[in-house]
């Protein structure tokens, strides 16, 4: 367990040992979660744009047609989702 001091603007310093253990580097984003009375800090996964582009599948007309045909939503579920997302 480590004790750290919260600065004027709410900042803390994650101990070097923990940054190294979890691969947290300078200026890297982290995720902060409120878990029922605990604050959890964990590394965020960042994927470089160039790598992301190579991972994205191009959606051609045939692929979209297959998705529509395989639609497994029950009657009314589509409308409920659209309503939820204001579409």
C-alpha positions as CSV (number, residue, x, y, z in Angstrom):
1,X,0.0,0.0,0.0
2,X,1.2,3.5,-0.8
3,X,0.1,6.8,0.6
4,X,0.2,9.8,-1.7
5,X,-0.7,13.5,-1.2
6,X,-3.4,15.1,-3.2
7,X,-2.3,18.4,-4.6
8,X,-4.1,21.7,-4.9
9,X,-5.7,20.8,-8.2
10,X,-6.6,17.2,-7.2
11,X,-3.5,15.7,-8.7
12,X,-1.6,12.7,-7.3
13,X,1.7,11.1,-8.3
14,X,1.4,7.4,-9.0
15,X,4.5,5.8,-7.4
16,X,7.3,4.9,-9.9
17,X,7.2,1.2,-8.9
18,X,3.5,1.0,-9.8
19,X,3.9,3.0,-13.1
20,X,6.6,0.6,-14.1
21,X,4.7,-2.5,-13.1
22,X,1.6,-1.5,-15.1
23,X,3.4,0.2,-18.0
24,X,2.0,3.7,-17.4
25,X,4.1,6.2,-19.2
26,X,4.3,10.1,-19.1
27,X,1.2,11.7,-20.7
28,X,-0.5,8.3,-21.1
29,X,-4.2,8.4,-20.4
30,X,-5.5,6.3,-17.5
31,X,-9.0,5.2,-16.6
32,X,-10.4,6.3,-13.2
33,X,-13.4,4.3,-11.8
34,X,-15.5,4.8,-8.7
35,X,-16.1,1.2,-7.4
36,X,-18.3,1.4,-4.4
37,X,-16.1,3.4,-2.1
38,X,-12.8,2.9,-3.9
39,X,-11.1,4.9,-6.6
40,X,-9.4,2.6,-9.1
41,X,-6.8,3.8,-11.6
42,X,-5.8,1.6,-14.5
43,X,-4.0,2.1,-17.8
44,X,-6.1,3.0,-20.7
45,X,-5.6,1.1,-23.9
46,X,-4.6,3.5,-26.7
47,X,-4.4,2.3,-30.3
48,X,-2.4,4.4,-32.7
49,X,-4.5,5.7,-35.6
50,X,-2.4,4.0,-38.2
51,X,-2.9,0.6,-36.5
52,X,-6.6,1.2,-36.1
53,X,-7.0,1.9,-39.8
54,X,-5.5,-1.4,-40.6
55,X,-7.9,-3.2,-38.1
56,X,-11.1,-1.6,-39.5
57,X,-13.0,-3.8,-42.0
58,X,-14.3,-2.1,-45.1
59,X,-18.1,-2.5,-45.1
60,X,-19.1,-3.3,-48.7
61,X,-22.8,-3.6,-49.8
62,X,-22.7,-7.4,-49.6
63,X,-21.5,-7.3,-46.0
64,X,-24.1,-4.8,-44.9
65,X,-26.9,-6.9,-46.7
66,X,-25.8,-10.0,-44.7
67,X,-25.9,-8.1,-41.4
68,X,-29.4,-6.9,-42.2
69,X,-30.5,-10.4,-43.1
70,X,-29.0,-11.9,-39.9
71,X,-30.7,-9.2,-37.7
72,X,-31.7,-11.1,-34.6
73,X,-33.6,-8.3,-32.8
74,X,-37.1,-9.1,-31.8
75,X,-40.1,-7.1,-32.8
76,X,-40.0,-3.7,-31.1
77,X,-36.4,-4.0,-29.9
78,X,-35.1,-1.9,-32.8
79,X,-37.5,0.9,-32.1
80,X,-36.6,0.8,-28.4
81,X,-32.9,1.1,-29.2
82,X,-33.5,3.9,-31.7
83,X,-35.6,5.7,-29.1
84,X,-32.9,5.3,-26.5
85,X,-30.2,6.7,-28.8
86,X,-32.6,9.5,-30.2
87,X,-32.4,8.3,-33.8
